[in-house]
Every structure is written in C-alpha cells, then in structure tokens.
Amino acid sequence: MKKQASEWIMGKNGLLEALSVGKELQKVYLGDYLEDQTQRELIKLVRKSKISVLTVPKSKLDKLCPGLHQGVLALINPINFLNVSDVVSYLFESGVHPALAILDGITDVHNFGAIARSAEVLGIQALIIGKKQSAPINHEAVKASAGALLRIPVCKENNLAHVVKELKKMGIFICAASEKAEVHISEVNLNQPIAFILGSEGEGISYDLISEADQLVKIPQLGKTNSLNVSVASGILFYEWMIQNHFPKI
C-alpha cells in the first residue's frame, strides 16, 4: 500500500531542511543513481541524526511516492517522541502514579496499534519502545490504534534495559507479562507507580529486561491454546490496572 504524499519529504533540499530543524524522520531512501559524493554526504548527515537510511533503485522510489522526489525521500513520523524521564517527572509532579507500557520487540504494526488503543482507552499514560526491533509508527499504525497514537505519549529509546533500570531508581514497579509466571495479574498490587513489559509473541521479553522485573505475572486461562495475542493480553493487563486504581470496589 502506497503512503500518502503528506507522509514524505521529497528532494535533497527538503531533507536538509528537515534535518536542520530536527524534524522527526522515520527513514530516508536515497536513489542509487545519485552522484557518489552527494550520496555519501547525505548518508553521513542522516546517520549522524541516528535515522535509518537505505539506498534503493529509482523504481522503488517511484513506487513509494510517485512525484518529483529527485532521488531523495524521507518518511515523516506522524508523532513527536518524548523523553521517558521527562514524562515520568511530569506525572509525579502532577500527583499521579505513573502507569507505563514498555513494548519489547513488538514489530507488527497492527498489534502495536491495538496495544496503543487499549493503553489510551484504559488510562495507561505512556508507551516506551526501542529504536530497533519495534513496529514503525506510521499512518498505518495510527489507523490501527484508532487515533490513540496521536493522544498517548510515546518514548523511543536506544536501550530499553537501561530505561528499566532508571525507572526502578525512580520508584517505578516493573511488572513483566510471562506465560512462565506463577502469579496471576489480579494477585499483584497495581496501585503504585508501575511499568508493564510486553514482549513479542515469537521471542517474548528479552533476558536483559525480564531479569530486571520486580514481578512476573500471567493471565489465568481455561483453554488449551498456549497464549493470547499480545495485543489482547495487554488489554487484560491494562484493564486490571484500571480496575485496581480507579474502580477498586468493582
């Protein structure tokens, strides 16, 4: 599916301007037919800004965005990413317990969008993702989230294990979802500053993160299917958090 033209910055000058003002870019595509020195200079500038860059044939650029791209296309992020510590500090200063979701290795756009939708609806205050092994936040993800990604803060960090350690120092309780856990989510006190870790369906939560968790939890089940889809599981976890924090008598 072709992305809308409004998602793209086209041409060398447009890219340079976007980089100079710190525009949130997801990925840059450069035509493999560009003059060698121009290509090298652009690759260096893009990588300096820690943005992914690919060299592709003209046919690929034309397919992505028909128009006068001049051999240069930059995919715009539909949202601006925030800093985790800034978000947590703001929440504490506002007198509320932070409730965060850390998404580890969730690369499917539709799962990601569905998790964001559940998080926003049920009161989770921010999502934290890694710069690698994470679904792209594009217009498809925004659509899958029913627009929730435009309303919930998203933090994009280089090292999620480091983030978890820093959150623990700030008094955040780390709760990781795992099929191997012995404790049901309803048995855990969620009425405290908390961050839920959710991992990919294939690989699960990485060892570096799960080893830092204060509590592993599972969702009780009656059927024999091994596990729930991660977006469904996240909704159950977030619902239990909402009940304990906002409707304790239900």
C-alpha positions as CSV (number, residue, x, y, z in Angstrom):
1,M,0.0,0.0,0.0
2,K,1.4,3.4,-1.0
3,K,1.8,6.0,1.6
4,Q,0.1,9.4,1.2
5,A,2.3,12.1,-0.2
6,S,1.9,14.1,3.0
7,E,4.0,11.5,4.8
8,W,7.0,12.2,2.6
9,I,9.6,14.9,2.4
10,M,10.9,15.0,-1.2
11,G,14.2,16.2,-2.6
12,K,17.7,16.9,-1.2
13,N,16.8,20.5,0.0
14,G,13.7,19.3,1.8
15,L,15.7,16.6,3.6
16,L,18.5,19.0,4.6
17,E,15.9,21.5,5.9
18,A,14.1,18.7,7.9
19,L,17.4,17.6,9.5
20,S,18.4,21.2,10.3
21,V,15.1,21.8,12.3
22,G,15.1,18.4,14.0
23,K,12.1,17.1,12.2
24,E,11.1,13.6,13.3
25,L,12.0,11.3,10.5
26,Q,11.5,7.5,10.4
27,K,13.6,6.5,7.4
28,V,15.4,8.0,4.5
29,Y,15.6,6.5,1.0
30,L,18.2,7.6,-1.5
31,G,18.3,6.7,-5.1
32,D,21.3,4.5,-6.1
33,Y,21.8,6.7,-9.1
34,L,22.7,9.8,-7.2
35,E,26.1,11.3,-7.7
36,D,28.6,9.5,-5.5
37,Q,29.7,12.5,-3.4
38,T,26.1,13.7,-2.9
39,Q,25.1,10.2,-1.8
40,R,28.0,9.9,0.6
41,E,27.3,13.3,2.2
42,L,23.6,12.7,2.6
43,I,24.2,9.2,4.2
44,K,26.7,10.8,6.6
45,L,24.2,13.5,7.6
46,V,21.3,11.2,8.0
47,R,23.3,8.6,10.1
48,K,24.6,11.4,12.3
49,S,21.0,12.1,13.2
50,K,20.6,8.4,14.0
51,I,18.0,7.9,11.3
52,S,17.9,4.7,9.2
53,V,18.9,5.3,5.5
54,L,18.6,2.9,2.5
55,T,20.0,3.1,-1.0
56,V,17.4,1.9,-3.5
57,P,16.7,2.0,-7.3
58,K,14.5,4.7,-8.9
59,S,11.7,2.1,-9.4
60,K,11.5,1.7,-5.6
61,L,11.3,5.5,-5.0
62,D,8.6,5.8,-7.7
63,K,6.6,3.0,-6.1
64,L,6.9,4.6,-2.6
65,C,6.0,8.1,-3.7
66,P,5.3,9.0,-7.3
67,G,6.4,12.5,-8.0
68,L,9.4,14.8,-8.2
69,H,11.4,13.1,-5.4
70,Q,14.7,13.9,-7.2
71,G,16.2,10.7,-5.8
72,V,15.6,11.6,-2.1
73,L,12.6,10.6,0.1
74,A,12.3,11.0,3.8
75,L,9.4,9.3,5.7
76,I,7.9,11.6,8.3
77,N,7.0,10.3,11.8
78,P,3.3,11.2,12.4
79,I,4.1,11.9,16.1
80,N,6.8,13.5,18.1
81,F,8.7,11.3,20.6
82,L,9.1,12.3,24.2
83,N,11.8,11.6,26.8
84,V,11.0,8.9,29.4
85,S,12.4,10.8,32.4
86,D,10.5,14.0,31.4
87,V,7.2,12.1,31.1
88,V,7.7,10.3,34.5
89,S,8.8,13.5,36.2
90,Y,5.7,15.3,34.9
91,L,3.4,12.6,36.1
92,F,4.9,12.6,39.6
93,E,4.8,16.4,39.8
94,S,1.1,16.2,38.8
95,G,0.4,14.0,41.8
96,V,-0.4,10.8,39.9
97,H,1.2,7.4,39.9
98,P,2.9,6.8,36.5
99,A,1.5,3.8,34.6
100,L,3.6,2.9,31.6
101,A,3.9,0.2,29.0
102,I,7.3,-1.0,27.7
103,L,7.0,-2.8,24.3
104,D,9.9,-5.0,23.7
105,G,10.4,-6.3,20.2
106,I,6.8,-5.8,19.0
107,T,7.2,-5.3,15.3
108,D,3.7,-6.0,13.9
109,V,2.1,-2.6,13.1
110,H,-1.4,-3.9,13.8
111,N,-0.5,-5.4,17.2
112,F,1.3,-2.2,18.1
113,G,-1.7,0.0,17.1
114,A,-4.1,-2.2,19.0
115,I,-1.9,-2.1,22.2
116,A,-1.8,1.7,21.9
117,R,-5.6,1.8,21.5
118,S,-6.1,-0.3,24.7
119,A,-3.5,1.7,26.6
120,E,-5.1,5.0,25.8
121,V,-8.6,3.8,26.5
122,L,-7.8,2.2,29.8
123,G,-5.6,5.0,31.2
124,I,-2.0,4.0,30.6
125,Q,-0.1,7.2,30.4
126,A,2.8,6.5,28.0
127,L,4.3,3.9,25.7
128,I,8.0,3.2,25.6
129,I,9.6,1.5,22.6
130,G,13.1,0.8,21.4
131,K,14.7,2.4,18.3
132,K,15.4,-1.1,17.0
133,Q,13.1,-4.1,16.7
134,S,9.9,-2.1,17.0
135,A,7.0,-1.5,14.7
136,P,7.2,1.7,12.7
137,I,4.9,4.4,13.9
138,N,3.4,5.4,10.6
139,H,-0.1,6.3,9.4
140,E,-1.0,2.6,9.2
141,A,-0.1,2.2,12.9
142,V,-2.1,5.4,13.8
143,K,-5.1,3.9,11.9
144,A,-4.8,0.6,13.7
145,S,-4.8,2.5,17.0
146,A,-8.0,4.3,16.0
147,G,-6.0,7.6,16.5
148,A,-4.8,6.7,20.0
149,L,-1.2,7.1,19.0
150,L,-1.9,10.8,18.4
151,R,-3.2,11.1,22.0
152,I,-0.8,9.0,24.1
153,P,2.8,10.0,24.7
154,V,5.4,7.7,23.1
155,C,9.0,7.5,24.1
156,K,11.6,6.0,21.8
157,E,14.8,4.9,23.5
158,N,18.1,3.4,22.4
159,N,18.4,0.9,25.3
160,L,15.3,-0.5,27.0
161,A,17.3,-2.3,29.6
162,H,18.8,0.9,30.7
163,V,15.4,2.6,30.7
164,V,14.1,-0.2,33.0
165,K,17.0,0.3,35.5
166,E,16.4,4.1,35.5
167,L,12.7,3.6,36.1
168,K,13.4,1.4,39.1
169,K,15.6,4.1,40.5
170,M,12.7,6.5,40.2
171,G,10.5,4.2,42.2
172,I,8.6,2.5,39.4
173,F,7.5,-1.1,40.0
174,I,8.4,-3.3,36.9
175,C,5.8,-5.9,36.1
176,A,6.6,-8.3,33.2
177,A,4.0,-10.5,31.5
178,S,5.2,-14.1,31.1
179,E,3.5,-17.4,30.5
180,K,6.0,-19.0,32.9
181,A,5.0,-16.8,35.8
182,E,3.4,-18.3,38.8
183,V,1.4,-15.2,39.9
184,H,-1.8,-14.1,38.4
185,I,-2.1,-10.4,37.5
186,S,-5.1,-10.0,39.8
187,E,-2.9,-11.1,42.8
188,V,-0.5,-8.2,42.3
189,N,-0.9,-4.7,43.8
190,L,-1.0,-2.5,40.8
191,N,-2.0,0.6,42.8
192,Q,1.5,2.1,42.7
193,P,3.9,3.6,40.1
194,I,4.2,0.9,37.5
195,A,5.6,-0.1,34.1
196,F,4.3,-3.2,32.3
197,I,6.7,-5.0,30.0
198,L,5.2,-6.8,27.0
199,G,7.3,-8.9,24.6
200,S,6.9,-10.2,21.1
201,E,4.8,-13.4,20.5
202,G,7.8,-15.1,18.9
203,E,10.7,-14.2,21.2
204,G,9.0,-12.9,24.3
205,I,10.6,-10.4,26.6
206,S,14.4,-10.2,26.3
207,Y,16.5,-11.6,29.1
208,D,18.0,-8.1,29.9
209,L,14.6,-6.8,30.6
210,I,12.9,-9.7,32.3
211,S,15.8,-10.1,34.7
212,E,15.2,-6.6,36.0
213,A,11.5,-7.2,36.6
214,D,10.2,-6.9,40.1
215,Q,7.3,-9.2,39.4
216,L,6.4,-11.7,36.6
217,V,2.7,-12.1,36.0
218,K,0.4,-14.3,33.9
219,I,-3.1,-14.1,32.8
220,P,-5.2,-17.1,34.0
221,Q,-6.8,-19.2,31.3
222,L,-9.2,-22.1,30.9
223,G,-8.5,-23.2,27.3
224,K,-5.5,-25.1,26.0
225,T,-4.1,-22.6,23.5
226,N,-0.6,-21.7,24.6
227,S,-1.0,-18.0,24.7
228,L,-3.1,-14.9,23.9
229,N,-2.2,-12.5,21.2
230,V,0.0,-9.8,22.7
231,S,-2.5,-7.0,22.0
232,V,-5.3,-9.0,23.7
233,A,-3.0,-9.7,26.7
234,S,-2.1,-6.1,27.0
235,G,-5.7,-5.1,27.2
236,I,-6.4,-7.5,30.0
237,L,-3.4,-6.3,32.0
238,F,-4.3,-2.6,31.5
239,Y,-7.9,-3.4,32.4
240,E,-6.8,-5.0,35.7
241,W,-4.6,-1.9,36.4
242,M,-7.6,0.4,35.7
243,I,-9.9,-1.6,38.0
244,Q,-7.4,-1.5,40.9
245,N,-6.7,2.1,40.5
246,H,-10.0,3.7,39.5
247,F,-12.8,1.2,40.4
248,P,-11.5,-0.8,43.4
249,K,-15.0,-1.8,44.6
250,I,-16.0,-3.4,41.3
